[in-house]
Amino acid sequence: MDVVDLPDPTPGDGEQLFEVSAAGIDFADTHHRES
């Protein structure tokens, strides 16, 4: 898994763009990634 910069997304017709200011993962997520 790498951290990369991406261009700002643009919503399409009938779509809405939301800003996510926080997110979290737990141990099960990291364990699943290692598998």
PDB file of N, CA, C and O in Angstrom, chain B, residues numbered from 101:
ATOM      1  N   MET B 101       0.850  -1.159   0.000  1.00  0.00           N
ATOM      2  CA  MET B 101       0.000   0.000   0.000  1.00  0.00           C
ATOM      3  C   MET B 101       0.903   1.232   0.000  1.00  0.00           C
ATOM      4  O   MET B 101       1.842   1.324   0.791  1.00  0.00           O
ATOM      5  N   ASP B 102       0.612   2.166  -0.885  1.00  0.00           N
ATOM      6  CA  ASP B 102       1.414   3.376  -1.004  1.00  0.00           C
ATOM      7  C   ASP B 102       0.547   4.610  -0.822  1.00  0.00           C
ATOM      8  O   ASP B 102      -0.635   4.603  -1.166  1.00  0.00           O
ATOM      9  N   VAL B 103       1.130   5.660  -0.283  1.00  0.00           N
ATOM     10  CA  VAL B 103       0.466   6.952  -0.184  1.00  0.00           C
ATOM     11  C   VAL B 103       0.851   7.755  -1.411  1.00  0.00           C
ATOM     12  O   VAL B 103       2.037   7.969  -1.666  1.00  0.00           O
ATOM     13  N   VAL B 104      -0.139   8.203  -2.178  1.00  0.00           N
ATOM     14  CA  VAL B 104       0.119   8.945  -3.402  1.00  0.00           C
ATOM     15  C   VAL B 104      -0.812  10.152  -3.489  1.00  0.00           C
ATOM     16  O   VAL B 104      -1.877  10.169  -2.872  1.00  0.00           O
ATOM     17  N   ASP B 105      -0.402  11.158  -4.256  1.00  0.00           N
ATOM     18  CA  ASP B 105      -1.252  12.317  -4.523  1.00  0.00           C
ATOM     19  C   ASP B 105      -2.071  12.037  -5.772  1.00  0.00           C
ATOM     20  O   ASP B 105      -1.543  11.565  -6.779  1.00  0.00           O
ATOM     21  N   LEU B 106      -3.370  12.331  -5.701  1.00  0.00           N
ATOM     22  CA  LEU B 106      -4.262  12.152  -6.832  1.00  0.00           C
ATOM     23  C   LEU B 106      -4.949  13.473  -7.141  1.00  0.00           C
ATOM     24  O   LEU B 106      -5.080  14.321  -6.259  1.00  0.00           O
ATOM     25  N   PRO B 107      -5.390  13.661  -8.384  1.00  0.00           N
ATOM     26  CA  PRO B 107      -6.112  14.893  -8.700  1.00  0.00           C
ATOM     27  C   PRO B 107      -7.452  14.936  -7.960  1.00  0.00           C
ATOM     28  O   PRO B 107      -8.013  13.896  -7.614  1.00  0.00           O
ATOM     29  N   ASP B 108      -7.955  16.145  -7.722  1.00  0.00           N
ATOM     30  CA  ASP B 108      -9.250  16.284  -7.067  1.00  0.00           C
ATOM     31  C   ASP B 108     -10.331  15.658  -7.946  1.00  0.00           C
ATOM     32  O   ASP B 108     -10.359  15.897  -9.153  1.00  0.00           O
ATOM     33  N   PRO B 109     -11.216  14.862  -7.355  1.00  0.00           N
ATOM     34  CA  PRO B 109     -12.270  14.227  -8.146  1.00  0.00           C
ATOM     35  C   PRO B 109     -13.330  15.244  -8.571  1.00  0.00           C
ATOM     36  O   PRO B 109     -13.523  16.266  -7.914  1.00  0.00           O
ATOM     37  N   THR B 110     -13.995  14.956  -9.652  1.00  0.00           N
ATOM     38  CA  THR B 110     -15.108  15.791 -10.102  1.00  0.00           C
ATOM     39  C   THR B 110     -16.330  14.891 -10.227  1.00  0.00           C
ATOM     40  O   THR B 110     -16.264  13.841 -10.867  1.00  0.00           O
ATOM     41  N   PRO B 111     -17.439  15.293  -9.624  1.00  0.00           N
ATOM     42  CA  PRO B 111     -18.641  14.451  -9.691  1.00  0.00           C
ATOM     43  C   PRO B 111     -19.243  14.459 -11.089  1.00  0.00           C
ATOM     44  O   PRO B 111     -19.186  15.463 -11.798  1.00  0.00           O
ATOM     45  N   GLY B 112     -19.817  13.335 -11.471  1.00  0.00           N
ATOM     46  CA  GLY B 112     -20.495  13.228 -12.753  1.00  0.00           C
ATOM     47  C   GLY B 112     -21.959  13.601 -12.609  1.00  0.00           C
ATOM     48  O   GLY B 112     -22.393  14.012 -11.533  1.00  0.00           O
ATOM     49  N   ASP B 113     -22.709  13.465 -13.668  1.00  0.00           N
ATOM     50  CA  ASP B 113     -24.142  13.762 -13.638  1.00  0.00           C
ATOM     51  C   ASP B 113     -24.849  12.858 -12.629  1.00  0.00           C
ATOM     52  O   ASP B 113     -24.659  11.642 -12.643  1.00  0.00           O
ATOM     53  N   GLY B 114     -25.653  13.442 -11.768  1.00  0.00           N
ATOM     54  CA  GLY B 114     -26.394  12.671 -10.771  1.00  0.00           C
ATOM     55  C   GLY B 114     -25.551  12.215  -9.596  1.00  0.00           C
ATOM     56  O   GLY B 114     -26.029  11.440  -8.768  1.00  0.00           O
ATOM     57  N   GLU B 115     -24.316  12.672  -9.498  1.00  0.00           N
ATOM     58  CA  GLU B 115     -23.427  12.309  -8.398  1.00  0.00           C
ATOM     59  C   GLU B 115     -23.180  13.518  -7.512  1.00  0.00           C
ATOM     60  O   GLU B 115     -23.354  14.661  -7.934  1.00  0.00           O
ATOM     61  N   GLN B 116     -22.770  13.249  -6.275  1.00  0.00           N
ATOM     62  CA  GLN B 116     -22.447  14.316  -5.341  1.00  0.00           C
ATOM     63  C   GLN B 116     -21.088  14.010  -4.719  1.00  0.00           C
ATOM     64  O   GLN B 116     -20.773  12.854  -4.436  1.00  0.00           O
ATOM     65  N   LEU B 117     -20.292  15.045  -4.511  1.00  0.00           N
ATOM     66  CA  LEU B 117     -18.951  14.892  -3.959  1.00  0.00           C
ATOM     67  C   LEU B 117     -18.972  15.257  -2.483  1.00  0.00           C
ATOM     68  O   LEU B 117     -19.494  16.310  -2.115  1.00  0.00           O
ATOM     69  N   PHE B 118     -18.411  14.400  -1.629  1.00  0.00           N
ATOM     70  CA  PHE B 118     -18.327  14.635  -0.193  1.00  0.00           C
ATOM     71  C   PHE B 118     -16.867  14.710   0.219  1.00  0.00           C
ATOM     72  O   PHE B 118     -16.031  13.978  -0.311  1.00  0.00           O
ATOM     73  N   GLU B 119     -16.559  15.581   1.154  1.00  0.00           N
ATOM     74  CA  GLU B 119     -15.205  15.661   1.692  1.00  0.00           C
ATOM     75  C   GLU B 119     -15.124  14.791   2.943  1.00  0.00           C
ATOM     76  O   GLU B 119     -15.925  14.944   3.865  1.00  0.00           O
ATOM     77  N   VAL B 120     -14.162  13.884   2.972  1.00  0.00           N
ATOM     78  CA  VAL B 120     -13.937  13.020   4.127  1.00  0.00           C
ATOM     79  C   VAL B 120     -12.786  13.618   4.914  1.00  0.00           C
ATOM     80  O   VAL B 120     -11.666  13.715   4.413  1.00  0.00           O
ATOM     81  N   SER B 121     -13.064  14.020   6.148  1.00  0.00           N
ATOM     82  CA  SER B 121     -12.027  14.665   6.949  1.00  0.00           C
ATOM     83  C   SER B 121     -11.358  13.701   7.918  1.00  0.00           C
ATOM     84  O   SER B 121     -10.315  14.022   8.488  1.00  0.00           O
ATOM     85  N   ALA B 122     -11.946  12.520   8.111  1.00  0.00           N
ATOM     86  CA  ALA B 122     -11.349  11.536   9.009  1.00  0.00           C
ATOM     87  C   ALA B 122     -11.807  10.139   8.599  1.00  0.00           C
ATOM     88  O   ALA B 122     -12.918   9.957   8.100  1.00  0.00           O
ATOM     89  N   ALA B 123     -10.944   9.169   8.816  1.00  0.00           N
ATOM     90  CA  ALA B 123     -11.277   7.773   8.546  1.00  0.00           C
ATOM     91  C   ALA B 123     -10.469   6.911   9.502  1.00  0.00           C
ATOM     92  O   ALA B 123      -9.454   7.356  10.038  1.00  0.00           O
ATOM     93  N   GLY B 124     -10.905   5.705   9.714  1.00  0.00           N
ATOM     94  CA  GLY B 124     -10.180   4.839  10.631  1.00  0.00           C
ATOM     95  C   GLY B 124     -10.154   3.409  10.134  1.00  0.00           C
ATOM     96  O   GLY B 124     -10.992   2.994   9.333  1.00  0.00           O
ATOM     97  N   ILE B 125      -9.186   2.671  10.619  1.00  0.00           N
ATOM     98  CA  ILE B 125      -9.104   1.242  10.349  1.00  0.00           C
ATOM     99  C   ILE B 125      -8.879   0.534  11.668  1.00  0.00           C
ATOM    100  O   ILE B 125      -8.410   1.138  12.633  1.00  0.00           O
ATOM    101  N   ASP B 126      -9.209  -0.732  11.709  1.00  0.00           N
ATOM    102  CA  ASP B 126      -8.971  -1.497  12.932  1.00  0.00           C
ATOM    103  C   ASP B 126      -8.056  -2.685  12.610  1.00  0.00           C
ATOM    104  O   ASP B 126      -7.635  -2.869  11.468  1.00  0.00           O
ATOM    105  N   PHE B 127      -7.764  -3.467  13.615  1.00  0.00           N
ATOM    106  CA  PHE B 127      -6.823  -4.572  13.453  1.00  0.00           C
ATOM    107  C   PHE B 127      -7.282  -5.541  12.372  1.00  0.00           C
ATOM    108  O   PHE B 127      -6.452  -6.044  11.616  1.00  0.00           O
ATOM    109  N   ALA B 128      -8.581  -5.817  12.278  1.00  0.00           N
ATOM    110  CA  ALA B 128      -9.069  -6.758  11.276  1.00  0.00           C
ATOM    111  C   ALA B 128      -8.758  -6.260   9.862  1.00  0.00           C
ATOM    112  O   ALA B 128      -8.440  -7.059   8.981  1.00  0.00           O
ATOM    113  N   ASP B 129      -8.847  -4.949   9.642  1.00  0.00           N
ATOM    114  CA  ASP B 129      -8.508  -4.386   8.337  1.00  0.00           C
ATOM    115  C   ASP B 129      -7.037  -4.612   7.997  1.00  0.00           C
ATOM    116  O   ASP B 129      -6.722  -4.992   6.870  1.00  0.00           O
ATOM    117  N   THR B 130      -6.141  -4.388   8.937  1.00  0.00           N
ATOM    118  CA  THR B 130      -4.719  -4.567   8.678  1.00  0.00           C
ATOM    119  C   THR B 130      -4.395  -6.056   8.491  1.00  0.00           C
ATOM    120  O   THR B 130      -3.549  -6.403   7.666  1.00  0.00           O
ATOM    121  N   HIS B 131      -5.051  -6.922   9.238  1.00  0.00           N
ATOM    122  CA  HIS B 131      -4.818  -8.351   9.113  1.00  0.00           C
ATOM    123  C   HIS B 131      -5.286  -8.833   7.735  1.00  0.00           C
ATOM    124  O   HIS B 131      -4.614  -9.645   7.100  1.00  0.00           O
ATOM    125  N   HIS B 132      -6.428  -8.338   7.279  1.00  0.00           N
ATOM    126  CA  HIS B 132      -6.947  -8.719   5.958  1.00  0.00           C
ATOM    127  C   HIS B 132      -5.997  -8.246   4.857  1.00  0.00           C
ATOM    128  O   HIS B 132      -5.816  -8.947   3.861  1.00  0.00           O
ATOM    129  N   ARG B 133      -5.401  -7.091   5.017  1.00  0.00           N
ATOM    130  CA  ARG B 133      -4.473  -6.538   4.020  1.00  0.00           C
ATOM    131  C   ARG B 133      -3.216  -7.403   3.908  1.00  0.00           C
ATOM    132  O   ARG B 133      -2.663  -7.553   2.819  1.00  0.00           O
ATOM    133  N   GLU B 134      -2.767  -7.969   5.021  1.00  0.00           N
ATOM    134  CA  GLU B 134      -1.546  -8.785   5.023  1.00  0.00           C
ATOM    135  C   GLU B 134      -1.758 -10.145   4.378  1.00  0.00           C
ATOM    136  O   GLU B 134      -0.791 -10.781   3.958  1.00  0.00           O
ATOM    137  N   SER B 135      -2.990 -10.601   4.289  1.00  0.00           N
ATOM    138  CA  SER B 135      -3.298 -11.941   3.749  1.00  0.00           C
ATOM    139  C   SER B 135      -3.138 -11.988   2.255  1.00  0.00           C
ATOM    140  O   SER B 135      -3.356 -13.034   1.644  1.00  0.00           O
TER     141      SER B 135
END
